[in-house]
């Protein structure tokens, strides 16, 4: 089991990185990263490999459009090892801005979104070496009114409700 010191160290490294992203500080964000970082937003395949590609990704597709001002982050769990941390969290926001990293080509809809994210963060020499970011894009698209869930095995914000309350009924099997 990781020590409290290791947890505090990894928390500080990642929190500094996220705060720079949220502040729209390109150079501050890049200063929190290892010399040859990579990022993959898995549902959209957007991100970058290497310092120049990461700089381009952040400057053109993330800084200034990371999340709208009303974003909230609700941590469900955080798991640690010597070289990485894994976050399970709920991110809630109103889609009021362009968000290329998450919704490329989709204009703001003004709709509310709650979605579960899994963020795997690699750490190398006290810097963020990589981020592998996963979320249920179908759930997001249902909430934005861009995907009709009828007849499909997808849900909208009900996925978040089920994480908050696992006793909720299953939407497809009715307890059987």
C-alpha positions as a printed Julia matrix, in Angstrom:
176×3 Matrix{Float64}:
   0.0     0.0     0.0
   1.41    3.42   -0.94
   2.56    5.63    1.9
   0.87    8.86    2.88
   4.0    10.67    1.65
   3.71    9.07   -1.81
   0.01    9.89   -2.0
   0.65   13.51   -1.0
   3.47   13.81   -3.52
   1.39   12.4    -6.42
  -1.62   14.49   -5.42
   0.51   17.65   -5.46
   2.02   16.84   -8.87
  -1.33   16.19  -10.53
  -3.21   18.96   -8.73
  -0.63   21.52   -9.88
  -1.04   20.26  -13.45
  -4.87   20.43  -13.37
  -4.89   23.86  -11.74
  -2.65   25.23  -14.51
  -4.99   23.69  -17.12
  -8.07   25.2   -15.48
  -6.34   28.58  -15.2
  -5.59   28.53  -18.93
  -1.87   28.79  -18.25
  -0.15   27.1   -21.21
   3.43   27.52  -20.01
   2.46   26.64  -16.45
   0.74   23.47  -17.65
   3.69   22.45  -19.8
   6.1    23.07  -16.9
   4.3    20.35  -14.93
   5.05   17.76  -17.63
   7.97   15.41  -18.27
  10.31   16.1   -21.23
   8.57   13.64  -23.61
   4.92   13.51  -22.5
   1.87   12.12  -24.21
  -1.87   12.56  -23.79
  -4.66   10.47  -25.26
  -8.3    11.43  -24.85
  -9.42    7.96  -25.82
 -13.01    8.6   -27.02
 -11.88   11.34  -29.42
  -8.28   10.15  -30.02
  -7.1    13.73  -29.48
  -3.96   14.6   -27.59
  -0.32   14.52  -28.53
   3.02   12.76  -28.33
   6.16   14.71  -27.52
   6.67   18.29  -26.37
   5.75   20.11  -29.59
   2.66   18.01  -30.24
   1.53   18.47  -26.63
   2.08   22.25  -26.88
  -0.02   22.34  -30.06
  -2.78   20.24  -28.49
  -2.95   22.43  -25.4
  -2.75   25.75  -27.27
  -5.27   24.89  -29.99
  -7.66   22.42  -28.35
  -7.56   22.64  -24.55
  -6.36   25.9   -22.99
  -9.32   28.26  -22.87
 -11.79   25.45  -23.6
 -10.88   22.8   -21.02
 -14.23   23.01  -19.22
 -16.87   25.74  -18.78
 -16.71   27.99  -15.7
 -19.4    25.99  -13.83
 -17.43   22.72  -13.95
 -17.29   20.6   -10.82
 -15.1    17.59  -10.1
 -16.34   14.92   -7.7
 -13.74   12.33   -6.82
 -15.09    8.81   -6.48
 -11.73    7.14   -5.94
  -8.02    7.69   -6.43
  -5.62    4.77   -6.66
  -1.86    5.13   -6.31
   1.29    3.27   -7.27
   4.92    4.38   -7.35
   4.68    5.69  -10.93
   1.01    6.54  -11.5
  -2.31    7.52  -10.08
  -5.75    6.6   -11.36
  -8.7     8.89  -10.78
 -12.33    7.85  -11.0
 -14.38   11.03  -10.95
 -17.61   12.64  -11.96
 -17.28   15.81  -13.99
 -20.37   18.01  -14.25
 -20.75   21.1   -16.42
 -23.05   23.06  -18.67
 -21.94   22.83  -22.3
 -21.59   26.59  -22.88
 -18.21   26.65  -24.64
 -16.46   24.9   -27.5
 -14.62   21.82  -26.15
 -12.42   20.4   -28.91
 -10.71   17.84  -26.68
 -14.02   16.25  -25.72
 -16.54   17.3   -28.37
 -14.65   18.18  -31.55
 -16.83   19.99  -34.07
 -19.79   20.3   -31.66
 -21.02   23.81  -30.96
 -22.17   24.59  -27.39
 -25.65   23.2   -26.69
 -26.33   24.9   -23.34
 -27.21   21.5   -21.86
 -26.06   20.07  -18.55
 -23.7    17.07  -18.56
 -22.63   14.7   -15.79
 -20.13   12.06  -16.84
 -17.78    9.57  -15.26
 -14.11   10.02  -16.17
 -11.19    7.69  -15.6
  -7.84    9.46  -15.75
  -4.64    7.44  -15.66
  -1.67    9.68  -14.94
   1.9     8.49  -15.31
   4.52   10.28  -13.24
   8.21   10.46  -14.08
  10.74   12.48  -12.05
   7.95   14.41  -10.29
   6.31   15.46  -13.56
   3.26   14.27  -15.5
   4.6    11.87  -18.14
   1.25   10.88  -19.63
  -2.49   11.04  -19.29
  -4.83    8.4   -20.66
  -8.34    9.83  -20.3
 -11.52    7.82  -20.73
 -15.2     8.73  -20.51
 -18.47    7.39  -21.87
 -18.94    9.49  -24.98
 -22.36    7.93  -25.7
 -23.61    9.12  -22.3
 -22.38   12.64  -23.07
 -23.99   12.68  -26.52
 -27.32   11.48  -25.07
 -27.24   14.32  -22.52
 -26.48   16.86  -25.24
 -29.41   15.62  -27.34
 -27.07   14.44  -30.11
 -27.73   10.7   -29.71
 -31.13    9.11  -29.28
 -30.72    6.27  -26.77
 -33.93    4.49  -27.79
 -33.17    0.94  -28.78
 -29.48    1.32  -27.9
 -27.66    0.01  -24.82
 -26.65    3.5   -23.71
 -27.77    5.84  -20.95
 -27.27    9.51  -20.22
 -26.8    10.94  -16.72
 -28.24    7.7   -15.3
 -24.7     6.28  -15.41
 -23.58    8.89  -12.87
 -26.68    8.28  -10.76
 -25.83    4.55  -10.67
 -22.27    5.28   -9.49
 -23.64    7.5    -6.73
 -26.25    4.9    -5.79
 -25.4     1.35   -6.93
 -28.78    0.13   -5.59
 -30.63    1.86   -8.44
 -32.33   -0.61  -10.79
 -30.5    -1.77  -13.9
 -32.0    -0.03  -16.93
 -31.8    -3.04  -19.23
 -32.35   -6.15  -17.1
 -34.94   -5.18  -14.47
 -33.17   -7.15  -11.75
 -33.0   -10.42  -13.65
